[in-house]
Amino acid sequence: MTGAGRRLVLLRHAKAEPAGSVVDELRPLALRGRRQCGQVGAAIADRGLVPEVALVSSAVRTRQTWELVRAALGEAPEPRVEVHDRLYGAGVEQVVAALGSVDPQVRTVLVVGHEPTMSATAAWLTGSVGDPAHLAQVRAGIPTATFAVLALDAWDGAGRGAGQLLDLVRPA
């Protein structure tokens, strides 16, 4: 890592309504999840991680998570938002491919997605570089409304172990 200053924020969507009554992609956020989003947005803003680009899964719960997190970011400039069908049900490869299309001048990207993909992507990109407790949680899976912060040298061509896990944040 050269410390180029690129930050990747991998956010698992907030708590959704239980599965069963609607198709999975259409599940909305639960009331608890809506409350979580304000805390997530504040935590992102407090850490100076307001994204320039947000890559969001097309599922209802991820789009709602982004909209509510964005509202909690305050007066920050409006990021470019890309909603991707390919991020719903995506694997690590699809997330890395989406990152590869980000302008190299962009310094902070937020991905709003699903488990197990968010934790698998963090684990794949960081390998064993980071706080051991955070790495253990990433390997076990991250809870709803939790985000991993990674440092990367480049968006395009990011490979296994290319990054460093800087933080894992689960707002109260």
N, C-alpha and C positions, 0 to 999 in steps of 0.2 A: 504494500500500500504506500502510495506516495503522499497521501493526505491531500488529494486534490479538492477536498471539500464537498464532494457530492454526498447527499444524505438521502437514503431511501427509507421511507416509513411504510411498513407493512401492517395494515390495520385489519383485524378481524371485525366484521360487522358487529353492531350492538345486538343485544338480546332480541330474538324474534319470537313471534307467536309460535306455539307448538305446531308440528307437522300434523297433517291429517285432513283438515277440512278444505284445504286448497292445494293446488299444485305447488311444489317446493319453490319454484322461481317466484311465485306470487305471494309468498308469506311476508306479511308486513312486520314491522318492529312491534314489540310488546311495549306497554307503558314504561316498564323498567328500562328497556332499550332506548326509548326516547330520552329518558332522563340521563342515561349514560353518555349520550352524544354530547351534551353540554360540557360534561366533565372532560371528555376526550378532546373536544375543541380547545378548551382552556389549557389543558396539558400540552397540546401541540403548540399553541401560541406561546405559552410560558417558556418552552424550550427552544423557541426560535426556529421551529420546524414548519412554518406555514409553507405549503407547497406552491411551486410555480405551475406544476402539472399534477392533476389528479386522474388516475386511471381507476375506473370504477366498474365492477361487475354489473351486468344488466339486471340482476335479480332485484326485486322490489326492496328487500331489506338492506341491500348494500347501497342502493340509490338513496333511500331514506336516511341511512346512516350518514352518507356524505352530505346531504342537504342540511341536516341538523348540526353536524360537526362544522360545516362551513359557516353557518349562522353564528356559531360560538367563537369563531376566530377573530371577531372584532372588525376593525377597519383595515385589515390587510388587503392588499391588492387581490383582485379576483383571479384565481388560477385558471389555466386552460383545463377543461374537464373533458375527458374522453370516456364514454360509456362503452364497454366492450362485452359483446355476447361471449367471446372466447374466454373471458375471465370467470364466467359462471361454469363450474365444473372443470376449471383449468387445472393443469399440473404445473410443476416448476417450469417446464420448458415454455409453456405459453406465457407465464409471467415474465420470464427472462426475455422472450421474444418481444413482448409489449414494451419492455424497458429499452430494448435495442432501437426502437423507433423514436425515442425521446431525443430532442435537440441536445447536442453535447454542451451547449452553453447553460442549460438548465442545471441548477444546483440542488434543488429539493423536489423529490417526487413522492407522492402518496399513492399507495395502491390500497383500495378498499375491496377486500375479497373474503374468502371463506376458508374454513378449516377442512382438511388438514393442509391446504395449499399455502397459507400464509406462514405457518411454522415450518413447513418443509422447505419453502423458498429461503427463509432466513437461515435455516440449518445448512442448506446446500451452498448458499453464497458465502457463509462465514466459516464453515468447517468447525474448527475448535478455537477460533480467535474471538475472545470476549470473556466477560465475567462468567465463571463456571456456573453460578446459580441461574443466570439468565440463559445460558446455553442449555442447561438441564431442562428448564421450563420450555424452551423452544422445541427441544427434542420430544418432550412429553405432549406438546400441543398448547396453544395459547387460548385462554378463555375469551369469551365475547368482550368486545369493546377494549381489547388490549392491543397495543402496538409495539412492534419491534423497530428499533432505529439502527440502521446499518450505514457504514461509511463504505463508499465504492470509489474507485478511480475513474471509471467510465460506465456509461449506460450500455453502450454497444459492446458486445463480446464479453460481458461479465460471465465468468466461469466459476466452477466449483472452487470454493475457498478464496474467491477474489475480494471478499469484503471483510469487514470487522463488525461484530455486534457491539454497538455502543451502549444500548439501553433497551430495556423491556419495561413498558409502562402499562400498569393496570390502574387507571384512575379509580379513586374511592367511590 
